[in-house]
Amino acid sequence: MAKYRISAALATAFTTGLAVLFSDGNRLQESILLGRSPLVITVLALSTAAMVTAAATATGTVAAWRRGWWTLTGRLHHTAVSLAAVVFLGVVSVYHLTLV
C-alpha cells in the first residue's frame, strides 16, 4: 500500500516543482539556455523516481488480483491508482520530462 503513496507523493512533488519552474519565465529561459540548473535536475529526477514506483505499484496490482488480496473494492482502488500513475507518467514521457 505504501508504494502508491510514494508514487503519488513523487508525482505531486514533480508537479509542484514544474509549477515553480514555470512561475518565473526569465529563470526558466536562463536555466535552459545556460545549462540545467539544480532545480531542473531535481524535478526531472522526481519524475524518473516516480516511474520506478509506478512500476512497483503496477506489479503490486497484478499480484493483488492474482492472489486475491484485500476486498474487491480495495483491489479496484489499487488498480485505479496504478492506472493513474501509468497515464501520468505516459504524459511525462511524451514530453520528455525524465532523466531517462
C-alpha positions in Angstrom: 0.0 0.0 0.0 2.9 2.4 0.7 4.1 2.0 -2.9 1.3 4.0 -4.4 1.5 6.7 -1.7 5.2 7.2 -2.5 4.3 7.3 -6.2 1.6 9.9 -5.6 3.9 12.0 -3.4 6.6 11.9 -6.1 4.1 12.9 -8.8 2.8 15.7 -6.6 6.4 17.0 -5.9 7.2 16.8 -9.6 4.1 18.8 -10.5 4.9 21.4 -7.8 8.5 21.7 -9.0 7.3 22.1 -12.5 5.0 24.9 -11.4 7.8 26.6 -9.6 10.0 26.4 -12.7 7.3 27.8 -15.0 6.3 30.6 -12.5 9.3 32.7 -13.5 9.8 32.7 -17.2 13.1 34.5 -17.1 14.6 32.0 -14.7 13.3 29.1 -16.8 14.8 30.6 -20.0 18.1 31.2 -18.2 18.3 27.6 -16.9 17.5 26.2 -20.4 20.0 28.4 -22.3 22.8 28.3 -19.8 22.5 24.6 -18.8 20.4 22.6 -16.4 20.0 24.1 -13.1 19.9 22.0 -9.9 16.1 22.6 -9.7 15.6 21.3 -13.2 17.6 18.2 -12.5 15.7 17.7 -9.2 12.3 17.9 -10.9 13.4 15.5 -13.7 14.8 13.1 -11.1 11.4 13.2 -9.3 9.6 12.1 -12.4 12.2 9.3 -13.0 11.8 8.1 -9.4 8.0 8.2 -9.9 8.4 5.8 -12.9 10.1 3.3 -10.7 7.5 3.4 -8.0 4.7 3.3 -10.7 6.2 0.1 -12.0 6.2 -1.3 -8.4 2.6 -0.2 -8.0 1.5 -1.9 -11.2 3.4 -5.1 -10.2 1.6 -5.0 -6.8 -1.8 -4.6 -8.6 -1.2 -7.7 -10.7 -0.2 -9.6 -7.6 -3.2 -8.4 -5.7 -5.6 -9.7 -8.4 -3.8 -13.0 -8.9 -3.6 -13.8 -5.2 -6.9 -12.3 -4.2 -5.5 -9.8 -1.7 -7.9 -7.3 0.0 -11.5 -6.9 -0.9 -12.8 -6.2 -4.4 -13.1 -2.5 -3.6 -9.5 -2.4 -2.3 -8.2 -4.1 -5.5 -10.3 -1.8 -7.7 -8.9 1.2 -5.8 -5.3 0.0 -6.2 -5.9 -0.6 -9.9 -7.3 2.9 -10.4 -4.3 4.4 -8.6 -1.9 2.3 -10.7 -3.6 3.3 -13.9 -3.5 7.0 -12.9 0.2 6.7 -12.3 0.9 5.0 -15.6 -1.2 7.6 -17.5 0.6 10.5 -15.7 4.0 9.0 -16.5 3.0 8.4 -20.0 2.3 12.1 -20.5 5.6 12.9 -18.7 7.4 10.5 -21.1 5.7 12.0 -24.2 7.0 15.4 -23.3 10.5 14.0 -22.3 10.3 15.3 -18.7 12.5 12.5 -17.3 16.2 11.9 -16.9 16.0 8.6 -18.8 
